Amino acid sequence: MENIAESQKKYLARDRNIGFSSVHPLPCLIYYIGVIIFSMMIKHPLFIFTGLVLTIFINYIGDEGKALKKSLKFYLFIGMMVALINPFISHEGNTTIFYFFSRPITLESVVYGIVMMFSLLIILFVFISFNQIMTNEKILFLFSNISPNTGLIVMMILRFVPLLKDRIQDISLIQEQRGISTKEGKIKKRLENGMKILNVLIAWSLEESIETARSMKGRGYGVVHRRTFYNNYKMDKRDWTVFSMLLFLIFLIIVLHGLGYGKFEIYPKVGYILFNLKDVFLYILFILYMSIPIVLEGTDRLKWNKFR
């Protein structure tokens, strides 16, 4: 017989309607919007690094980090490119490290590039969690009654990149059987083969888009004013509590940061990474906001262990 721990692991992996996944779609959407706002607004290295660690942990409790591992190398590459390119295109700052073709490479531009890298990684990592929590049904539920076209566009954008990635892999495998490969041969030949694969991908996508449009029109999408849903999401007491807490924390963090809490000066000269009481207070609020999915997940798991 399989032990209790293994049963619990399989249960949690199979039924993700627990923790943050079980919260109403509106608070979930507000949470992700807040994370994106904070990652672009706050530039203090400790805040950014803490946010990155927490988003990684949130992805881990979602699916044990499987989706994150698939895209980790690509995202790290993008982040490193941002950090490396910024000092060569931005020459602001008072502290010159060296000159590159008579152009100054400043410490401030290097630090800003690193901060931008971590901010970008937070946004990319949090979108992985967003795709796991905010299913197509939830997105349509939030947007379709207000604006059916907006709901459809948002859903298609979120689906677009992974779909094309899977399709291009399938096309490449089939074309390799015909001797068309982008991995072997001269660069010119590989580029030609890549264009052939791209043409197939575009043709396939356009053909399916026409079929999808006809199917949606036949089913009355955007014609019927009031849509029905497989899941009828209703805000309960816990949802309202989470929703209120999120809005309060977003408002408080934005206002306090505007008043100078958690500020880190990069230009014209890099400041010191020092914490006073005001910064500590904002840091606690920031951690509290970022940790809401972790707290909800932990609470539900404790309940499961208690009543199993």
Secondary structure, DSSP 8 states (H G I E B T S, - for coil): ---HHHHHHHHHHH---SGGGGS-HHHHHHHHHHHHHHHHH---HHHHHHHHHHHHHHHHHHHTTHHHHHHHHHHHHHHHHHHHHHHHH---SS-EEEEETTEEEEHHHHHHHHHHHHHHHHHHHHHHHHHHHS-HHHHHHHHTTT-HHHHHHHHHHHHHHHHHHHHHHHHHHHHHHTT--SSSS-HHHHHHHHHHHHHHHHHHHHHHHHHHHHHHHHTTTTTSSS---SS-----HHHHHHHHHHHHHHHHHHHHHHTTTT----SSS-------HHHHHHHHHHHHHHTHHHHHHHHHHHHHHHH-
